[in-house]
Amino acid sequence: MPVTLSLDNAPYQSWSAGTGHRDTLVPGGRHSVVFAMGQFESVLWLDQLSFTPAQPVSVSEALDNAELQFTTAGHRTWQGLGSLPSVGKGDDVLVLDNPVPTSAGTLSAEVSGPALISFNYKQSIGVSQGMFTGVAPTPVPVLPGFDPDWSTGYVLVPEGATQINWTGWGTAKLDDFQRAPEAEAARLRGALGTTDLAWSGTSNVPWEVTGSPEAVRVGLPADVTGRIDSRLRTEVIGPAVIDFQAIVDSNASDNENWNFEVSLQSVTDNFYRAWPLTATDGYWRNVRIPIPAGSHTFTVAAYTPYPGNGMTLRNFRLTPVDIPLATAIGAPGLDWHTGDNAPWIGQPESRGYSVISGQVPAGETSWLETTVRGPVDIAFARIAQANNVSHFTARFSIDGVGVETINSIGYWQTRTYSLDEARDYVLRWELTPTAEAPTGADPAFVVSDFRFLGTYEQKVTALALPTAKSAPSDDADYDGLTNELELKLGTDPLQPDHNSVQLVPTPFGLEFSYPIPDSSALEPLPPDGDAIVVEISPDLMSWEQLPPFTRRFADPFGITGYRARVQLPQPTTGDSMYVRLRAEETEQQNYAE
């Protein structure tokens, strides 16, 4: 049970039992003060009890900053006190003494950016920048204090006028607000990379500009014990991708007490995605984050209690993308159509590409349509995004007949259908928001990984390949990939694509990769595992087959979808090495080099 201080016979403040120095702010006037211990404590010791008169000062005086105009709000407002060297970092301090620990008191100021603000604080302080996500305020990031010492907090302010809010619970103290020279804030933003991103952030340790070329590091020094909480964020609009480089230093033995991550939160529907950044052993990692259509808050965060742990960032770049519907859904050989007033668009996803419905008012419909020649089996993955299933009607139909109405949200599901007759089939996906959908929380219907199942002949019929160029060994678009390989890789056999097969340098040598069109690629390959074989040769005459794959991969930071990857042996300096794919689904062997 706690030790309680009562003021005028009413509980005013409480502390957990233990040894230490405590202080509290007593309002102006004459009061009776009573100390009481909980029923399970046997002894309460008090020593060095003192009452120090406090001279009220303005908020600006207490914070040593005449530049900013401050306002306070909450259950108990912040109060500036002077002549208290034992309480403040200097000779005055801003104090929040709140007898209701769950009720917050907020100090606000409008800052013209770009700027870097620092301040001293004691006890944990919440700091936000007046941003909103959807219909609710962004959760206030809390800067933990290095108790019992004073800590220094940092706020990075983007260009323009920004309201900053400092929030305290219980007893909290603020002092010594400083605005760094504008050149320092500009250098910090420049070290992150592009100036197109309006960075903001909060941290309880400094952001350090280091290295050549310059980068930004945040971390816990090796001789400091405590927990860091550092976040850099920016607002982005998709469809786009964000590329950057990162080094993560971690000696943590568990994943619950430390974390370095990238996250993306939709401004419209609070849809949240996060990608962990794991230790890189001193290497720069190239990171690519897909930004779906719409407005999002992009955050890079570091939380760690381990001395010596940290994260270094540089070369951020935002690139808008214009992805054709056929490419985004995974079936470039088909003609795709969309409407009415809100067409579907292609977007990058952590699973590859996808197509997403447009935003329409309640009662109107956004639809996507294509025609497929049967007989053939089809499959695709789909997901509905909304706050509630009552906010939309989403369905898939064949020839105008609804075969599925979506009644779940938030996770991907794969659907398979048989088109048995030798005729054309019209496939249609549509989304209609209902009147129950709240303003600013637009539902969405997302589809990806469309593919044909069945025999090679069925796939050729569905894609309407010209008969004269339809053999498995033919190369209908003259891009070096046979028709059979194109169908396996999910590329269009009628559109040249020279970048689907790639050689990528890594810290460990060359990596050879090629695309995989569907989510089933995450499952282990069958025991024979050689429908596609990778071979290498020094002279184009003798070929050596590399060990068969046991698994295919999806790059969580890529936008190229699922890929099969294999590490190549390092060639001797000055020698050549040739790599080719070989398809063995039929008796005819087809090659792409």
HELIX and SHEET records of a PDB file:
HELIX    1   1 VAL A   59  ALA A   62  1                                   4    
HELIX    2   2 GLU A  182  LEU A  192  1                                  11    
HELIX    3   3 LEU A  325  ILE A  329  1                                   5    
HELIX    4   4 VAL A  389  HIS A  391  5                                   3    
HELIX    5   5 TYR A  456  LEU A  463  1                                   8    
HELIX    6   6 THR A  467  LYS A  469  5                                   3    
HELIX    7   7 ASN A  483  LEU A  489  1                                   7    
HELIX    8   8 SER A  519  LEU A  522  5                                   4    
SHEET    1   A 3 ALA A  10  TRP A  15  0                                        
SHEET    2   A 3 VAL A   3  LEU A   7 -1                                        
SHEET    3   A 3 VAL A  33  ALA A  36 -1                                        
SHEET    1   B 6 GLN A  55  VAL A  57  0                                        
SHEET    2   B 6 GLN A  79  GLY A  82 -1                                        
SHEET    3   B 6 ASP A  92  ASP A  97 -1                                        
SHEET    4   B 6 THR A 171  ARG A 179 -1                                        
SHEET    5   B 6 ALA A 104  LYS A 122 -1                                        
SHEET    6   B 6 PHE A  70  GLY A  74 -1                                        
SHEET    1   C 8 GLN A  55  VAL A  57  0                                        
SHEET    2   C 8 GLN A  79  GLY A  82 -1                                        
SHEET    3   C 8 ASP A  92  ASP A  97 -1                                        
SHEET    4   C 8 THR A 171  ARG A 179 -1                                        
SHEET    5   C 8 ALA A 104  LYS A 122 -1                                        
SHEET    6   C 8 SER A 151  TRP A 169 -1                                        
SHEET    7   C 8 ILE A 125  SER A 128 -1                                        
SHEET    8   C 8 VAL A 142  LEU A 143 -1                                        
SHEET    1   D11 GLN A  55  VAL A  57  0                                        
SHEET    2   D11 GLN A  79  GLY A  82 -1                                        
SHEET    3   D11 ASP A  92  ASP A  97 -1                                        
SHEET    4   D11 THR A 171  ARG A 179 -1                                        
SHEET    5   D11 ALA A 104  LYS A 122 -1                                        
SHEET    6   D11 SER A 151  TRP A 169 -1                                        
SHEET    7   D11 SER A 200  SER A 203 -1                                        
SHEET    8   D11 ILE A 228  ASP A 249 -1                                        
SHEET    9   D11 ARG A 285  THR A 304 -1                                        
SHEET   10   D11 ASN A 259  SER A 266 -1                                        
SHEET   11   D11 TYR A 272  PRO A 276 -1                                        
SHEET    1   E11 GLN A  55  VAL A  57  0                                        
SHEET    2   E11 GLN A  79  GLY A  82 -1                                        
SHEET    3   E11 ASP A  92  ASP A  97 -1                                        
SHEET    4   E11 THR A 171  ARG A 179 -1                                        
SHEET    5   E11 ALA A 104  LYS A 122 -1                                        
SHEET    6   E11 SER A 151  TRP A 169 -1                                        
SHEET    7   E11 SER A 200  SER A 203 -1                                        
SHEET    8   E11 ILE A 228  ASP A 249 -1                                        
SHEET    9   E11 GLY A 310  PRO A 320 -1                                        
SHEET   10   E11 ALA A 215  GLY A 219 -1                                        
SHEET   11   E11 GLU A 208  THR A 210 -1                                        
SHEET    1   F 2 PHE A 132  THR A 133  0                                        
SHEET    2   F 2 ALA A 136  PRO A 137 -1                                        
SHEET    1   G 5 TRP A 336  GLY A 339  0                                        
SHEET    2   G 5 SER A 366  ARG A 373 -1                                        
SHEET    3   G 5 ASP A 424  PRO A 433 -1                                        
SHEET    4   G 5 PHE A 392  ILE A 398 -1                                        
SHEET    5   G 5 VAL A 401  THR A 405 -1                                        
SHEET    1   H 5 ILE A 345  GLU A 349  0                                        
SHEET    2   H 5 GLY A 352  ILE A 356 -1                                        
SHEET    3   H 5 ALA A 444  LEU A 453 -1                                        
SHEET    4   H 5 VAL A 376  GLN A 385 -1                                        
SHEET    5   H 5 GLN A 413  LEU A 419 -1                                        
SHEET    1   I 4 GLN A 502  THR A 506  0                                        
SHEET    2   I 4 GLY A 509  ILE A 516 -1                                        
SHEET    3   I 4 TYR A 562  GLN A 567 -1                                        
SHEET    4   I 4 PHE A 553  ALA A 554 -1                                        
SHEET    1   J 4 GLU A 544  GLN A 545  0                                        
SHEET    2   J 4 ILE A 532  SER A 537 -1                                        
SHEET    3   J 4 TYR A 578  ALA A 583 -1                                        
SHEET    4   J 4 ASN A 590  ALA A 592 -1                                        
END                                                                             
